Every structure is written in C-alpha cells, then in structure tokens.
Amino acid sequence: MTSLTIQLPNDGLLEKAVRVAREQKTSVDAMISGFLVSLTDTSTTEESEQQRRDKLAADIQETFRTLSRPMGGKGYVNRDELYER
C-alpha cells in the first residue's frame, strides 16, 4: 500500500470530513481512496456519464410531456379557415 500526505487549507475541513466519514461508517482514508479510484477509472466514468446524459434527456422529455398544453383552442384545417372572421 502506498502512503499519501496531503495539506488541507484548515483544520476545520478535516474535522468535517471525519464527521462525514463516521456518518457513512467509513474512514477519511477510504473516502479519499474511493474518490481517487472513481477519478481514474475511465470505463465507469464514461458509462456513468452516458447514463447521466440519458437520464437528463428522459427528464427533459417528461417535463415537456407534462407541461405541454394545446394552444389556440380550435384546430384549423387549412389557411382559409385560420383567417376567417
């Protein structure tokens, strides 16, 4: 196993990270290690990026479907009917 030393901008950041790690029942080391693995694993990154795009596209389509409303009241068959008064 390789060791890594990092410098943090303040002690408060480490304390917050420790609290988060306790809540997730893990360690700060494990969180950082997991982050580095996810950062360098390109196969998962590309797949998850495509999944994210697919979900966003599906969300947009659903939004259009739910918010779309018919406009104009009467459907016109041709141009003459449109301009009849």
C-alpha positions as CSV (number, residue, x, y, z in Angstrom):
1,M,0.0,0.0,0.0
2,T,1.3,3.5,-0.9
3,S,1.1,6.4,1.5
4,L,-0.1,9.9,0.6
5,T,0.4,13.1,2.6
6,I,-2.0,16.0,1.8
7,Q,-2.2,19.5,3.0
8,L,-5.6,21.0,3.8
9,P,-6.4,24.7,3.9
10,N,-7.7,24.5,7.5
11,D,-8.2,22.0,10.4
12,G,-12.0,22.5,10.2
13,L,-12.1,20.7,6.8
14,L,-10.5,17.6,8.3
15,E,-12.9,17.7,11.2
16,K,-15.9,17.9,8.9
17,A,-14.5,15.0,6.8
18,V,-14.1,12.9,9.9
19,R,-17.8,13.6,10.8
20,V,-19.0,12.7,7.4
21,A,-16.9,9.5,7.4
22,R,-18.4,8.5,10.8
23,E,-21.9,9.1,9.5
24,Q,-21.1,6.9,6.5
25,K,-19.4,4.3,8.7
26,T,-16.1,4.5,6.9
27,S,-12.8,6.4,7.2
28,V,-11.4,9.5,5.6
29,D,-8.7,7.3,4.1
30,A,-11.4,5.1,2.5
31,M,-13.3,8.1,1.2
32,I,-10.2,9.6,-0.4
33,S,-9.2,6.2,-1.8
34,G,-12.7,5.7,-3.3
35,F,-12.6,9.2,-4.8
36,L,-9.2,8.5,-6.5
37,V,-10.4,5.2,-7.8
38,S,-13.6,6.7,-9.3
39,L,-11.5,9.6,-10.7
40,T,-9.1,7.3,-12.5
41,D,-11.5,4.6,-13.6
42,T,-12.4,5.8,-17.1
43,S,-14.6,2.9,-18.1
44,T,-17.0,3.6,-15.2
45,T,-16.7,7.3,-15.8
46,E,-17.7,7.1,-19.4
47,E,-20.6,4.7,-18.6
48,S,-21.9,6.8,-15.8
49,E,-21.6,9.9,-17.9
50,Q,-23.7,8.3,-20.6
51,Q,-26.2,7.2,-18.0
52,R,-26.4,10.7,-16.6
53,R,-27.0,12.1,-20.1
54,D,-29.7,9.5,-20.8
55,K,-31.4,10.4,-17.5
56,L,-31.3,14.1,-18.3
57,A,-32.8,13.6,-21.7
58,A,-35.5,11.4,-20.2
59,D,-36.2,14.1,-17.6
60,I,-36.5,16.8,-20.2
61,Q,-38.8,14.7,-22.3
62,E,-41.0,14.0,-19.3
63,T,-41.0,17.8,-18.5
64,F,-42.1,18.6,-22.0
65,R,-44.8,15.9,-21.9
66,T,-46.2,17.1,-18.5
67,L,-46.0,20.9,-19.2
68,S,-47.2,20.9,-22.9
69,R,-50.6,22.3,-23.4
70,P,-52.7,22.7,-26.6
71,M,-52.7,26.2,-27.8
72,G,-55.2,28.2,-29.8
73,G,-58.3,26.3,-28.7
74,K,-59.6,25.3,-32.1
75,G,-57.5,23.2,-34.5
76,Y,-57.6,24.7,-38.0
77,V,-57.7,22.5,-41.1
78,N,-56.3,25.0,-43.6
79,R,-55.1,28.5,-44.1
80,D,-58.5,29.9,-45.2
81,E,-60.2,28.7,-42.0
82,L,-57.4,30.2,-40.0
83,Y,-58.1,33.7,-41.4
84,E,-61.9,33.5,-41.5
85,R,-63.5,36.1,-39.3
